[in-house]
Amino acid sequence: MKKIVTFGEIMLRLAPNGYYRFFQNDQMQATFGGGEANVAVSLANFGMESVYVTKLPAHAIGQSAVNSLRAFGVDTTKIVRGGDRVGIYYLEKGASQRGSVCIYDRAHSAIAEATPADFDWDAIFEGADWFHFTGITPALGGELVEICRQACVAAKAHGVKVSCDLNYRGKLWTREAARAAMTELCKYVDVCISNEEDAKDVFGIEAEGSDIYGGKLDHKGYESVAKQLAEKFGFEKVAITLRSSISASDNDWAGMLYDGEACHFSKSYHLHIVDRVGGGDSFGAGLIYSLLSGKSSQGAIEFAVAASALKHSVEGDFNRVSVSEVEKLAGGDGSGRVQR
């Protein structure tokens, strides 16, 4: 069984019921989620040995976050306990022409105030095959850029493959800060994951001839983006998600994988969205699973996109689907018919 380590922040997610606006009534759904935690859950569901690393308070809310991961079989033994608060994000799900809204309340969270001394990366990477983090984690401030750098250095020393989802978040840091930090961290990355906007926001690399708001995506433009990223940093592979946003409720969804020799495009899915948060994370998890399982480049991108397509039908951050469900969709059965 392959062992994957992910590192980041798990947050308390507070969201109105259904498609209500904030405080349209007096109820909020409380769940947990966060980029790398979402990846860890998907990989555990796929049968991998999934290890999640973060820092959480030792109080009841911190323990509830740990328990939410344990429920899926994620290894939480490397989670550091300390600090005073769990980060929070508020989510108002959009519908039709009203976009979703995400408000962060994560300043001074336990992970944001972590120090390099909190993490013994040599012990964490013992027996590991893969390490995954996102651009969200170094964006949290404090010493997290350095902590991520030390994690990457240790991963490479242990012969561990490193993947990073650029995941630019303008509410967390500026483009200039992101470019400086990610330029340093990407030196250690083997597999880069991006979307239509991240490469432009972080590195100024833009897909020509595409209009993500008008539903126009030009394949040649994304081939150029992937090759430029690979050339700049020496990535072995670059994966790009391709989302055409027709409305908040309906998107077209596909992906591309550049493997250093050729660009492989998946089939495209028309999605009627239940919950899109975690869609990119489920793509990343599907890609990691596929590459560790020895799938071909075409098979890997088909599996990753299918896994993510299914996530858009699942409430909450975590993707609650199995390998067999993903394989069925990737194989062409997207009818949605009742299974009896």
Secondary structure as the mmCIF struct_conf table of DSSP 4:
data_model
#
loop_
_struct_conf.conf_type_id
_struct_conf.id
_struct_conf.beg_label_comp_id
_struct_conf.beg_label_asym_id
_struct_conf.beg_label_seq_id
_struct_conf.end_label_comp_id
_struct_conf.end_label_asym_id
_struct_conf.end_label_seq_id
STRN STRN1 LYS A 3 PHE A 7
STRN STRN2 MET A 11 PRO A 16
BEND BEND1 ASN A 17 ASN A 17
TURN_TY1_P TURN_TY1_P1 GLY A 18 TYR A 19
HELX_LH_PP_P HELX_LH_PP_P1 TYR A 20 ARG A 21
TURN_TY1_P TURN_TY1_P2 PHE A 22 PHE A 23
BEND BEND2 GLN A 24 ASP A 26
STRN STRN3 MET A 28 GLY A 33
HELX_RH_AL_P HELX_RH_AL_P1 GLY A 35 ASN A 45
TURN_TY1_P TURN_TY1_P3 PHE A 46 GLY A 47
STRN STRN4 GLU A 49 VAL A 53
STRN STRN5 LYS A 55 LEU A 56
BEND BEND3 ALA A 58 HIS A 59
HELX_RH_AL_P HELX_RH_AL_P2 ALA A 60 ARG A 70
TURN_TY1_P TURN_TY1_P4 ALA A 71 GLY A 73
STRN STRN6 ASP A 75 ASP A 75
TURN_TY1_P TURN_TY1_P5 THR A 77 LYS A 78
STRN STRN7 VAL A 80 ARG A 81
BEND BEND4 GLY A 83 ASP A 84
STRN STRN8 ILE A 88 GLU A 92
STRN STRN9 ALA A 95 ALA A 95
TURN_TY1_P TURN_TY1_P6 SER A 96 GLN A 97
STRN STRN10 ARG A 98 ARG A 98
STRN STRN11 VAL A 101 ASP A 105
TURN_TY1_P TURN_TY1_P7 ALA A 107 HIS A 108
TURN_TY1_P TURN_TY1_P8 ALA A 110 GLU A 113
HELX_RH_3T_P HELX_RH_3T_P1 PRO A 116 ASP A 118
HELX_RH_AL_P HELX_RH_AL_P3 TRP A 121 ILE A 124
TURN_TY1_P TURN_TY1_P9 PHE A 125 GLY A 127
STRN STRN12 TRP A 130 THR A 134
TURN_TY1_P TURN_TY1_P10 GLY A 135 THR A 137
HELX_RH_3T_P HELX_RH_3T_P2 PRO A 138 LEU A 140
TURN_TY1_P TURN_TY1_P11 GLY A 142 GLU A 143
HELX_RH_AL_P HELX_RH_AL_P4 LEU A 144 ALA A 157
TURN_TY1_P TURN_TY1_P12 HIS A 158 GLY A 159
STRN STRN13 LYS A 161 ASP A 165
TURN_TY1_P TURN_TY1_P13 GLY A 170 LEU A 172
BEND BEND5 TRP A 173 TRP A 173
HELX_RH_AL_P HELX_RH_AL_P5 ARG A 175 LEU A 185
HELX_RH_3T_P HELX_RH_3T_P3 CYS A 186 TYR A 188
BEND BEND6 ASP A 190 ASP A 190
STRN STRN14 VAL A 191 SER A 194
TURN_TY1_P TURN_TY1_P14 GLU A 196 GLU A 197
HELX_RH_AL_P HELX_RH_AL_P6 ASP A 198 PHE A 203
TURN_TY1_P TURN_TY1_P15 GLU A 208 GLY A 209
STRN STRN15 ASP A 211 ASP A 211
TURN_TY1_P TURN_TY1_P16 ILE A 212 GLY A 215
STRN STRN16 LYS A 216 LYS A 216
HELX_RH_AL_P HELX_RH_AL_P7 HIS A 219 PHE A 233
BEND BEND7 GLU A 236 GLU A 236
STRN STRN17 LYS A 237 SER A 245
BEND BEND8 ILE A 246 SER A 249
STRN STRN18 ASP A 250 TYR A 258
BEND BEND9 GLY A 260 GLU A 261
STRN STRN19 CYS A 263 PHE A 265
HELX_LH_PP_P HELX_LH_PP_P2 SER A 266 SER A 268
STRN STRN20 TYR A 269 HIS A 272
BEND BEND10 VAL A 274 VAL A 274
TURN_TY1_P TURN_TY1_P17 VAL A 277 GLY A 278
HELX_RH_AL_P HELX_RH_AL_P8 GLY A 279 LEU A 292
TURN_TY1_P TURN_TY1_P18 SER A 293 GLY A 294
HELX_RH_AL_P HELX_RH_AL_P9 SER A 297 LYS A 311
TURN_TY1_P TURN_TY1_P19 HIS A 312 SER A 313
BEND BEND11 VAL A 314 PHE A 318
HELX_RH_AL_P HELX_RH_AL_P10 VAL A 323 ALA A 330
TURN_TY1_P TURN_TY1_P20 GLY A 331 GLY A 332
HELX_LH_PP_P HELX_LH_PP_P3 ARG A 337 GLN A 339
#
